[in-house]
Amino acid sequence: MFDRVVIFFKGLKSEYNKIIFPSVDNIIRDSIIVILCSFFIGLLIFVFDNVITFGFGFVFG
């Protein structure tokens, strides 16, 4: 039983050493890309919403 626990933790350590963590530069770059994409998608939704609202106001107003 104890041997199985030791083998498990050795395997866990082996797998942990295979993890490649991103660098700070990659994290910053990816975060900026996500923020910019979120902003532009929000802007696009805002524009479409205003166009549709204006269209319904023109038709039904």
PQR file with spaces between the fields and no chain letter, atoms N, CA, C, O and H, PARSE charges and radii, in Angstrom:
ATOM       1  N    MET     1       0.825   -1.192    0.000 -0.4000 1.5000
ATOM       2  CA   MET     1       0.000    0.000    0.000 -0.0000 2.0000
ATOM       3  C    MET     1       0.868    1.253    0.000  0.5500 1.7000
ATOM       4  O    MET     1       0.626    2.184   -0.769 -0.5500 1.4000
ATOM       5  N    PHE     2       1.880    1.272    0.866 -0.4000 1.5000
ATOM       6  CA   PHE     2       2.761    2.435    0.937 -0.0000 2.0000
ATOM       7  C    PHE     2       3.519    2.624   -0.371  0.5500 1.7000
ATOM       8  O    PHE     2       3.766    3.754   -0.792 -0.5500 1.4000
ATOM       9  H    PHE     2       2.076    0.516    1.490  0.4000 1.0000
ATOM      10  N    ASP     3       3.894    1.502   -1.023 -0.4000 1.5000
ATOM      11  CA   ASP     3       4.614    1.579   -2.293 -0.0000 2.0000
ATOM      12  C    ASP     3       3.765    2.252   -3.368  0.5500 1.7000
ATOM      13  O    ASP     3       4.284    3.015   -4.183 -0.5500 1.4000
ATOM      14  H    ASP     3       3.694    0.584   -0.681  0.4000 1.0000
ATOM      15  N    ARG     4       2.478    1.977   -3.371 -0.4000 1.5000
ATOM      16  CA   ARG     4       1.590    2.591   -4.367 -0.0000 2.0000
ATOM      17  C    ARG     4       1.512    4.100   -4.184  0.5500 1.7000
ATOM      18  O    ARG     4       1.446    4.845   -5.163 -0.5500 1.4000
ATOM      19  H    ARG     4       2.056    1.357   -2.709  0.4000 1.0000
ATOM      20  N    VAL     5       1.518    4.553   -2.935 -0.4000 1.5000
ATOM      21  CA   VAL     5       1.475    5.995   -2.648 -0.0000 2.0000
ATOM      22  C    VAL     5       2.766    6.651   -3.119  0.5500 1.7000
ATOM      23  O    VAL     5       2.738    7.729   -3.711 -0.5500 1.4000
ATOM      24  H    VAL     5       1.571    3.949   -2.140  0.4000 1.0000
ATOM      25  N    VAL     6       3.895    6.002   -2.856 -0.4000 1.5000
ATOM      26  CA   VAL     6       5.196    6.542   -3.283 -0.0000 2.0000
ATOM      27  C    VAL     6       5.254    6.613   -4.802  0.5500 1.7000
ATOM      28  O    VAL     6       5.708    7.613   -5.357 -0.5500 1.4000
ATOM      29  H    VAL     6       3.917    5.126   -2.375  0.4000 1.0000
ATOM      30  N    ILE     7       4.803    5.573   -5.472 -0.4000 1.5000
ATOM      31  CA   ILE     7       4.800    5.558   -6.942 -0.0000 2.0000
ATOM      32  C    ILE     7       3.892    6.663   -7.482  0.5500 1.7000
ATOM      33  O    ILE     7       4.225    7.332   -8.460 -0.5500 1.4000
ATOM      34  H    ILE     7       4.434    4.761   -5.021  0.4000 1.0000
ATOM      35  N    PHE     8       2.749    6.842   -6.838 -0.4000 1.5000
ATOM      36  CA   PHE     8       1.830    7.897   -7.263 -0.0000 2.0000
ATOM      37  C    PHE     8       2.499    9.259   -7.195  0.5500 1.7000
ATOM      38  O    PHE     8       2.425   10.029   -8.152 -0.5500 1.4000
ATOM      39  H    PHE     8       2.478    6.298   -6.044  0.4000 1.0000
ATOM      40  N    PHE     9       3.151    9.570   -6.077 -0.4000 1.5000
ATOM      41  CA   PHE     9       3.769   10.888   -5.928 -0.0000 2.0000
ATOM      42  C    PHE     9       4.985   11.054   -6.826  0.5500 1.7000
ATOM      43  O    PHE     9       5.270   12.174   -7.251 -0.5500 1.4000
ATOM      44  H    PHE     9       3.211    8.945   -5.300  0.4000 1.0000
ATOM      45  N    LYS    10       5.702    9.998   -7.126 -0.4000 1.5000
ATOM      46  CA   LYS    10       6.810   10.092   -8.089 -0.0000 2.0000
ATOM      47  C    LYS    10       6.265   10.400   -9.480  0.5500 1.7000
ATOM      48  O    LYS    10       6.820   11.224  -10.207 -0.5500 1.4000
ATOM      49  H    LYS    10       5.471    9.089   -6.781  0.4000 1.0000
ATOM      50  N    GLY    11       5.179    9.734   -9.838 -0.4000 1.5000
ATOM      51  CA   GLY    11       4.545   10.014  -11.126 -0.0000 2.0000
ATOM      52  C    GLY    11       3.995   11.426  -11.180  0.5500 1.7000
ATOM      53  O    GLY    11       4.078   12.086  -12.216 -0.5500 1.4000
ATOM      54  H    GLY    11       4.728    9.065   -9.247  0.4000 1.0000
ATOM      55  N    LEU    12       3.437   11.897  -10.079 -0.4000 1.5000
ATOM      56  CA   LEU    12       2.919   13.252  -10.001 -0.0000 2.0000
ATOM      57  C    LEU    12       4.036   14.267  -10.199  0.5500 1.7000
ATOM      58  O    LEU    12       3.868   15.251  -10.920 -0.5500 1.4000
ATOM      59  H    LEU    12       3.369   11.361   -9.237  0.4000 1.0000
ATOM      60  N    LYS    13       5.174   14.027   -9.559 -0.4000 1.5000
ATOM      61  CA   LYS    13       6.314   14.931   -9.712 -0.0000 2.0000
ATOM      62  C    LYS    13       6.832   14.909  -11.144  0.5500 1.7000
ATOM      63  O    LYS    13       7.203   15.947  -11.692 -0.5500 1.4000
ATOM      64  H    LYS    13       5.311   13.228   -8.974  0.4000 1.0000
ATOM      65  N    SER    14       6.855   13.734  -11.743 -0.4000 1.5000
ATOM      66  CA   SER    14       7.307   13.605  -13.125 -0.0000 2.0000
ATOM      67  C    SER    14       6.398   14.385  -14.075  0.5500 1.7000
ATOM      68  O    SER    14       6.880   15.072  -14.975 -0.5500 1.4000
ATOM      69  H    SER    14       6.553   12.891  -11.297  0.4000 1.0000
ATOM      70  N    GLU    15       5.098   14.279  -13.875 -0.4000 1.5000
ATOM      71  CA   GLU    15       4.154   15.010  -14.723 -0.0000 2.0000
ATOM      72  C    GLU    15       4.234   16.510  -14.466  0.5500 1.7000
ATOM      73  O    GLU    15       4.114   17.299  -15.403 -0.5500 1.4000
ATOM      74  H    GLU    15       4.706   13.721  -13.144  0.4000 1.0000
ATOM      75  N    TYR    16       4.431   16.912  -13.228 -0.4000 1.5000
ATOM      76  CA   TYR    16       4.536   18.327  -12.898 -0.0000 2.0000
ATOM      77  C    TYR    16       5.742   18.954  -13.585  0.5500 1.7000
ATOM      78  O    TYR    16       5.686   20.113  -13.997 -0.5500 1.4000
ATOM      79  H    TYR    16       4.529   16.271  -12.467  0.4000 1.0000
ATOM      80  N    ASN    17       6.815   18.213  -13.712 -0.4000 1.5000
ATOM      81  CA   ASN    17       8.016   18.745  -14.366 -0.0000 2.0000
ATOM      82  C    ASN    17       7.815   18.927  -15.866  0.5500 1.7000
ATOM      83  O    ASN    17       8.600   19.628  -16.504 -0.5500 1.4000
ATOM      84  H    ASN    17       6.861   17.272  -13.377  0.4000 1.0000
ATOM      85  N    LYS    18       6.796   18.324  -16.436 -0.4000 1.5000
ATOM      86  CA   LYS    18       6.520   18.470  -17.869 -0.0000 2.0000
ATOM      87  C    LYS    18       5.718   19.726  -18.188  0.5500 1.7000
ATOM      88  O    LYS    18       5.588   20.105  -19.352 -0.5500 1.4000
ATOM      89  H    LYS    18       6.158   17.755  -15.917  0.4000 1.0000
ATOM      90  N    ILE    19       5.183   20.368  -17.160 -0.4000 1.5000
ATOM      91  CA   ILE    19       4.366   21.564  -17.376 -0.0000 2.0000
ATOM      92  C    ILE    19       5.264   22.711  -17.807  0.5500 1.7000
ATOM      93  O    ILE    19       6.315   22.954  -17.214 -0.5500 1.4000
ATOM      94  H    ILE    19       5.288   20.061  -16.215  0.4000 1.0000
ATOM      95  N    ILE    20       4.832   23.417  -18.853 -0.4000 1.5000
ATOM      96  CA   ILE    20       5.550   24.600  -19.325 -0.0000 2.0000
ATOM      97  C    ILE    20       4.684   25.816  -18.985  0.5500 1.7000
ATOM      98  O    ILE    20       3.609   26.000  -19.557 -0.5500 1.4000
ATOM      99  H    ILE    20       3.978   23.220  -19.335  0.4000 1.0000
ATOM     100  N    PHE    21       5.149   26.622  -18.071 -0.4000 1.5000
ATOM     101  CA   PHE    21       4.407   27.797  -17.670 -0.0000 2.0000
ATOM     102  C    PHE    21       4.724   28.949  -18.618  0.5500 1.7000
ATOM     103  O    PHE    21       5.868   29.091  -19.048 -0.5500 1.4000
ATOM     104  H    PHE    21       6.021   26.472  -17.606  0.4000 1.0000
ATOM     105  N    PRO    22       3.727   29.779  -18.952 -0.5600 1.5000
ATOM     106  CA   PRO    22       3.984   30.903  -19.857  0.2800 2.0000
ATOM     107  C    PRO    22       4.839   31.971  -19.177  0.5500 1.7000
ATOM     108  O    PRO    22       4.835   32.120  -17.955 -0.5500 1.4000
ATOM     109  N    SER    23       5.561   32.696  -20.001 -0.4000 1.5000
ATOM     110  CA   SER    23       6.378   33.777  -19.464 -0.0000 2.0000
ATOM     111  C    SER    23       5.493   34.991  -19.175  0.5500 1.7000
ATOM     112  O    SER    23       4.345   35.057  -19.616 -0.5500 1.4000
ATOM     113  H    SER    23       5.565   32.574  -20.994  0.4000 1.0000
ATOM     114  N    VAL    24       6.034   35.926  -18.445 -0.4000 1.5000
ATOM     115  CA   VAL    24       5.289   37.136  -18.102 -0.0000 2.0000
ATOM     116  C    VAL    24       4.933   37.905  -19.370  0.5500 1.7000
ATOM     117  O    VAL    24       3.839   38.460  -19.471 -0.5500 1.4000
ATOM     118  H    VAL    24       6.966   35.873  -18.088  0.4000 1.0000
ATOM     119  N    ASP    25       5.850   37.941  -20.340 -0.4000 1.5000
ATOM     120  CA   ASP    25       5.577   38.644  -21.600 -0.0000 2.0000
ATOM     121  C    ASP    25       4.398   38.023  -22.338  0.5500 1.7000
ATOM     122  O    ASP    25       3.557   38.742  -22.877 -0.5500 1.4000
ATOM     123  H    ASP    25       6.739   37.490  -20.258  0.4000 1.0000
ATOM     124  N    ASN    26       4.329   36.698  -22.367 -0.4000 1.5000
ATOM     125  CA   ASN    26       3.207   36.032  -23.028 -0.0000 2.0000
ATOM     126  C    ASN    26       1.891   36.320  -22.313  0.5500 1.7000
ATOM     127  O    ASN    26       0.868   36.538  -22.961 -0.5500 1.4000
ATOM     128  H    ASN    26       5.013   36.113  -21.929  0.4000 1.0000
ATOM     129  N    ILE    27       1.911   36.322  -20.995 -0.4000 1.5000
ATOM     130  CA   ILE    27       0.699   36.601  -20.229 -0.0000 2.0000
ATOM     131  C    ILE    27       0.212   38.022  -20.504  0.5500 1.7000
ATOM     132  O    ILE    27      -0.983   38.241  -20.705 -0.5500 1.4000
ATOM     133  H    ILE    27       2.742   36.145  -20.468  0.4000 1.0000
ATOM     134  N    ILE    28       1.125   38.981  -20.513 -0.4000 1.5000
ATOM     135  CA   ILE    28       0.759   40.378  -20.764 -0.0000 2.0000
ATOM     136  C    ILE    28       0.220   40.527  -22.178  0.5500 1.7000
ATOM     137  O    ILE    28      -0.809   41.173  -22.380 -0.5500 1.4000
ATOM     138  H    ILE    28       2.095   38.803  -20.350  0.4000 1.0000
ATOM     139  N    ARG    29       0.901   39.937  -23.165 -0.4000 1.5000
ATOM     140  CA   ARG    29       0.459   40.047  -24.553 -0.0000 2.0000
ATOM     141  C    ARG    29      -0.920   39.428  -24.745  0.5500 1.7000
ATOM     142  O    ARG    29      -1.790   40.026  -25.379 -0.5500 1.4000
ATOM     143  H    ARG    29       1.737   39.413  -23.001  0.4000 1.0000
ATOM     144  N    ASP    30      -1.117   38.249  -24.208 -0.4000 1.5000
ATOM     145  CA   ASP    30      -2.407   37.576  -24.350 -0.0000 2.0000
ATOM     146  C    ASP    30      -3.514   38.333  -23.619  0.5500 1.7000
ATOM     147  O    ASP    30      -4.647   38.383  -24.096 -0.5500 1.4000
ATOM     148  H    ASP    30      -0.410   37.763  -23.693  0.4000 1.0000
ATOM     149  N    SER    31      -3.199   38.917  -22.476 -0.4000 1.5000
ATOM     150  CA   SER    31      -4.197   39.694  -21.739 -0.0000 2.0000
ATOM     151  C    SER    31      -4.612   40.930  -22.525  0.5500 1.7000
ATOM     152  O    SER    31      -5.795   41.269  -22.570 -0.5500 1.4000
ATOM     153  H    SER    31      -2.278   38.876  -22.088  0.4000 1.0000
ATOM     154  N    ILE    32      -3.655   41.599  -23.139 -0.4000 1.5000
ATOM     155  CA   ILE    32      -3.965   42.779  -23.952 -0.0000 2.0000
ATOM     156  C    ILE    32      -4.840   42.386  -25.138  0.5500 1.7000
ATOM     157  O    ILE    32      -5.787   43.100  -25.467 -0.5500 1.4000
ATOM     158  H    ILE    32      -2.695   41.323  -23.102  0.4000 1.0000
ATOM     159  N    ILE    33      -4.540   41.269  -25.778 -0.4000 1.5000
ATOM     160  CA   ILE    33      -5.345   40.803  -26.907 -0.0000 2.0000
ATOM     161  C    ILE    33      -6.772   40.517  -26.464  0.5500 1.7000
ATOM     162  O    ILE    33      -7.717   40.888  -27.160 -0.5500 1.4000
ATOM     163  H    ILE    33      -3.771   40.689  -25.510  0.4000 1.0000
ATOM     164  N    VAL    34      -6.944   39.868  -25.328 -0.4000 1.5000
ATOM     165  CA   VAL    34      -8.288   39.547  -24.825 -0.0000 2.0000
ATOM     166  C    VAL    34      -9.052   40.827  -24.498  0.5500 1.7000
ATOM     167  O    VAL    34     -10.236   40.937  -24.817 -0.5500 1.4000
ATOM     168  H    VAL    34      -6.176   39.567  -24.763  0.4000 1.0000
ATOM     169  N    ILE    35      -8.394   41.787  -23.871 -0.4000 1.5000
ATOM     170  CA   ILE    35      -9.059   43.049  -23.527 -0.0000 2.0000
ATOM     171  C    ILE    35      -9.469   43.802  -24.792  0.5500 1.7000
ATOM     172  O    ILE    35     -10.586   44.314  -24.866 -0.5500 1.4000
ATOM     173  H    ILE    35      -7.432   41.698  -23.612  0.4000 1.0000
ATOM     174  N    LEU    36      -8.590   43.878  -25.782 -0.4000 1.5000
ATOM     175  CA   LEU    36      -8.922   44.577  -27.028 -0.0000 2.0000
ATOM     176  C    LEU    36     -10.056   43.886  -27.787  0.5500 1.7000
ATOM     177  O    LEU    36     -10.958   44.552  -28.296 -0.5500 1.4000
ATOM     178  H    LEU    36      -7.682   43.462  -25.723  0.4000 1.0000
ATOM     179  N    CYS    37     -10.014   42.565  -27.864 -0.4000 1.5000
ATOM     180  CA   CYS    37     -11.091   41.835  -28.540 -0.0000 2.0000
ATOM     181  C    CYS    37     -12.416   42.033  -27.817  0.5500 1.7000
ATOM     182  O    CYS    37     -13.450   42.208  -28.462 -0.5500 1.4000
ATOM     183  H    CYS    37      -9.281   42.024  -27.451  0.4000 1.0000
ATOM     184  N    SER    38     -12.402   42.008  -26.503 -0.4000 1.5000
ATOM     185  CA   SER    38     -13.626   42.236  -25.731 -0.0000 2.0000
ATOM     186  C    SER    38     -14.180   43.632  -25.979  0.5500 1.7000
ATOM     187  O    SER    38     -15.389   43.810  -26.119 -0.5500 1.4000
ATOM     188  H    SER    38     -11.563   41.866  -25.979  0.4000 1.0000
ATOM     189  N    PHE    39     -13.298   44.615  -26.033 -0.4000 1.5000
ATOM     190  CA   PHE    39     -13.720   45.985  -26.296 -0.0000 2.0000
ATOM     191  C    PHE    39     -14.355   46.110  -27.675  0.5500 1.7000
ATOM     192  O    PHE    39     -15.421   46.711  -27.809 -0.5500 1.4000
ATOM     193  H    PHE    39     -12.315   44.470  -25.920  0.4000 1.0000
ATOM     194  N    PHE    40     -13.715   45.550  -28.703 -0.4000 1.5000
ATOM     195  CA   PHE    40     -14.238   45.685  -30.065 -0.0000 2.0000
ATOM     196  C    PHE    40     -15.538   44.903  -30.254  0.5500 1.7000
ATOM     197  O    PHE    40     -16.424   45.358  -30.978 -0.5500 1.4000
ATOM     198  H    PHE    40     -12.850   45.062  -28.594  0.4000 1.0000
ATOM     199  N    ILE    41     -15.668   43.755  -29.630 -0.4000 1.5000
ATOM     200  CA   ILE    41     -16.927   43.008  -29.719 -0.0000 2.0000
ATOM     201  C    ILE    41     -18.036   43.780  -29.001  0.5500 1.7000
ATOM     202  O    ILE    41     -19.162   43.842  -29.496 -0.5500 1.4000
ATOM     203  H    ILE    41     -14.948   43.385  -29.042  0.4000 1.0000
ATOM     204  N    GLY    42     -17.734   44.361  -27.857 -0.4000 1.5000
ATOM     205  CA   GLY    42     -18.709   45.195  -27.152 -0.0000 2.0000
ATOM     206  C    GLY    42     -19.116   46.396  -27.972  0.5500 1.7000
ATOM     207  O    GLY    42     -20.291   46.762  -28.006 -0.5500 1.4000
ATOM     208  H    GLY    42     -16.820   44.311  -27.455  0.4000 1.0000
ATOM     209  N    LEU    43     -18.150   47.015  -28.633 -0.4000 1.5000
ATOM     210  CA   LEU    43     -18.440   48.156  -29.502 -0.0000 2.0000
ATOM     211  C    LEU    43     -19.316   47.738  -30.681  0.5500 1.7000
ATOM     212  O    LEU    43     -20.240   48.459  -31.058 -0.5500 1.4000
ATOM     213  H    LEU    43     -17.196   46.718  -28.605  0.4000 1.0000
ATOM     214  N    LEU    44     -19.031   46.587  -31.254 -0.4000 1.5000
ATOM     215  CA   LEU    44     -19.824   46.077  -32.369 -0.0000 2.0000
ATOM     216  C    LEU    44     -21.262   45.796  -31.927  0.5500 1.7000
ATOM     217  O    LEU    44     -22.203   46.136  -32.645 -0.5500 1.4000
ATOM     218  H    LEU    44     -18.281   46.001  -30.948  0.4000 1.0000
ATOM     219  N    ILE    45     -21.440   45.190  -30.774 -0.4000 1.5000
ATOM     220  CA   ILE    45     -22.779   44.929  -30.251 -0.0000 2.0000
ATOM     221  C    ILE    45     -23.504   46.247  -29.979  0.5500 1.7000
ATOM     222  O    ILE    45     -24.697   46.361  -30.258 -0.5500 1.4000
ATOM     223  H    ILE    45     -20.676   44.914  -30.191  0.4000 1.0000
ATOM     224  N    PHE    46     -22.807   47.234  -29.443 -0.4000 1.5000
ATOM     225  CA   PHE    46     -23.397   48.545  -29.186 -0.0000 2.0000
ATOM     226  C    PHE    46     -23.885   49.190  -30.483  0.5500 1.7000
ATOM     227  O    PHE    46     -24.995   49.720  -30.541 -0.5500 1.4000
ATOM     228  H    PHE    46     -21.838   47.142  -29.217  0.4000 1.0000
ATOM     229  N    VAL    47     -23.055   49.141  -31.515 -0.4000 1.5000
ATOM     230  CA   VAL    47     -23.440   49.740  -32.804 -0.0000 2.0000
ATOM     231  C    VAL    47     -24.637   49.011  -33.390  0.5500 1.7000
ATOM     232  O    VAL    47     -25.590   49.658  -33.825 -0.5500 1.4000
ATOM     233  H    VAL    47     -22.153   48.710  -31.468  0.4000 1.0000
ATOM     234  N    PHE    48     -24.615   47.689  -33.416 -0.4000 1.5000
ATOM     235  CA   PHE    48     -25.748   46.931  -33.959 -0.0000 2.0000
ATOM     236  C    PHE    48     -27.019   47.201  -33.161  0.5500 1.7000
ATOM     237  O    PHE    48     -28.094   47.332  -33.747 -0.5500 1.4000
ATOM     238  H    PHE    48     -23.841   47.164  -33.063  0.4000 1.0000
ATOM     239  N    ASP    49     -26.918   47.286  -31.859 -0.4000 1.5000
ATOM     240  CA   ASP    49     -28.085   47.563  -31.021 -0.0000 2.0000
ATOM     241  C    ASP    49     -28.677   48.923  -31.358  0.5500 1.7000
ATOM     242  O    ASP    49     -29.895   49.056  -31.470 -0.5500 1.4000
ATOM     243  H    ASP    49     -26.045   47.180  -31.383  0.4000 1.0000
ATOM     244  N    ASN    50     -27.833   49.929  -31.520 -0.4000 1.5000
ATOM     245  CA   ASN    50     -28.326   51.266  -31.847 -0.0000 2.0000
ATOM     246  C    ASN    50     -28.943   51.309  -33.248  0.5500 1.7000
ATOM     247  O    ASN    50     -29.954   51.979  -33.455 -0.5500 1.4000
ATOM     248  H    ASN    50     -26.843   49.821  -31.428  0.4000 1.0000
ATOM     249  N    VAL    51     -28.357   50.618  -34.185 -0.4000 1.5000
ATOM     250  CA   VAL    51     -28.907   50.585  -35.545 -0.0000 2.0000
ATOM     251  C    VAL    51     -30.272   49.903  -35.533  0.5500 1.7000
ATOM     252  O    VAL    51     -31.213   50.403  -36.149 -0.5500 1.4000
ATOM     253  H    VAL    51     -27.535   50.073  -34.017  0.4000 1.0000
ATOM     254  N    ILE    52     -30.394   48.784  -34.850 -0.4000 1.5000
ATOM     255  CA   ILE    52     -31.671   48.070  -34.783 -0.0000 2.0000
ATOM     256  C    ILE    52     -32.710   48.903  -34.039  0.5500 1.7000
ATOM     257  O    ILE    52     -33.869   48.958  -34.451 -0.5500 1.4000
ATOM     258  H    ILE    52     -29.629   48.378  -34.349  0.4000 1.0000
ATOM     259  N    THR    53     -32.305   49.553  -32.944 -0.4000 1.5000
ATOM     260  CA   THR    53     -33.230   50.407  -32.194 -0.0000 2.0000
ATOM     261  C    THR    53     -33.711   51.561  -33.062  0.5500 1.7000
ATOM     262  O    THR    53     -34.896   51.893  -33.051 -0.5500 1.4000
ATOM     263  H    THR    53     -31.363   49.509  -32.609  0.4000 1.0000
ATOM     264  N    PHE    54     -32.812   52.168  -33.803 -0.4000 1.5000
ATOM     265  CA   PHE    54     -33.191   53.257  -34.707 -0.0000 2.0000
ATOM     266  C    PHE    54     -34.129   52.747  -35.793  0.5500 1.7000
ATOM     267  O    PHE    54     -35.102   53.414  -36.144 -0.5500 1.4000
ATOM     268  H    PHE    54     -31.849   51.898  -33.812  0.4000 1.0000
ATOM     269  N    GLY    55     -33.833   51.560  -36.325 -0.4000 1.5000
ATOM     270  CA   GLY    55     -34.681   50.989  -37.372 -0.0000 2.0000
ATOM     271  C    GLY    55     -36.083   50.711  -36.865  0.5500 1.7000
ATOM     272  O    GLY    55     -37.058   51.031  -37.544 -0.5500 1.4000
ATOM     273  H    GLY    55     -33.042   51.019  -36.040  0.4000 1.0000
ATOM     274  N    PHE    56     -36.204   50.119  -35.684 -0.4000 1.5000
ATOM     275  CA   PHE    56     -37.541   49.853  -35.122 -0.0000 2.0000
ATOM     276  C    PHE    56     -38.260   51.161  -34.790  0.5500 1.7000
ATOM     277  O    PHE    56     -39.474   51.268  -34.968 -0.5500 1.4000
ATOM     278  H    PHE    56     -35.411   49.859  -35.132  0.4000 1.0000
ATOM     279  N    GLY    57     -37.516   52.146  -34.312 -0.4000 1.5000
ATOM     280  CA   GLY    57     -38.114   53.447  -34.023 -0.0000 2.0000
ATOM     281  C    GLY    57     -38.613   54.112  -35.280  0.5500 1.7000
ATOM     282  O    GLY    57     -39.658   54.763  -35.263 -0.5500 1.4000
ATOM     283  H    GLY    57     -36.530   52.059  -34.167  0.4000 1.0000
ATOM     284  N    PHE    58     -37.890   53.962  -36.371 -0.4000 1.5000
ATOM     285  CA   PHE    58     -38.285   54.554  -37.651 -0.0000 2.0000
ATOM     286  C    PHE    58     -39.516   53.843  -38.215  0.5500 1.7000
ATOM     287  O    PHE    58     -40.412   54.487  -38.760 -0.5500 1.4000
ATOM     288  H    PHE    58     -37.041   53.433  -36.385  0.4000 1.0000
ATOM     289  N    VAL    59     -39.558   52.512  -38.085 -0.4000 1.5000
ATOM     290  CA   VAL    59     -40.670   51.737  -38.645 -0.0000 2.0000
ATOM     291  C    VAL    59     -41.926   51.886  -37.779  0.5500 1.7000
ATOM     292  O    VAL    59     -43.012   52.132  -38.304 -0.5500 1.4000
ATOM     293  H    VAL    59     -38.830   51.988  -37.642  0.4000 1.0000
ATOM     294  N    PHE    60     -41.784   51.742  -36.472 -0.4000 1.5000
ATOM     295  CA   PHE    60     -42.949   51.727  -35.590 -0.0000 2.0000
ATOM     296  C    PHE    60     -43.238   53.076  -34.926  0.5500 1.7000
ATOM     297  O    PHE    60     -44.249   53.229  -34.240 -0.5500 1.4000
ATOM     298  H    PHE    60     -40.902   51.542  -36.046  0.4000 1.0000
ATOM     299  N    GLY    61     -42.351   54.048  -35.130 -0.4000 1.5000
ATOM     300  CA   GLY    61     -42.491   55.308  -34.417 -0.0000 2.0000
ATOM     301  C    GLY    61     -43.390   56.245  -35.065  0.5500 1.7000
ATOM     302  O    GLY    61     -43.596   57.350  -34.564 -0.5500 1.4000
ATOM     303  H    GLY    61     -41.530   53.923  -35.687  0.4000 1.0000
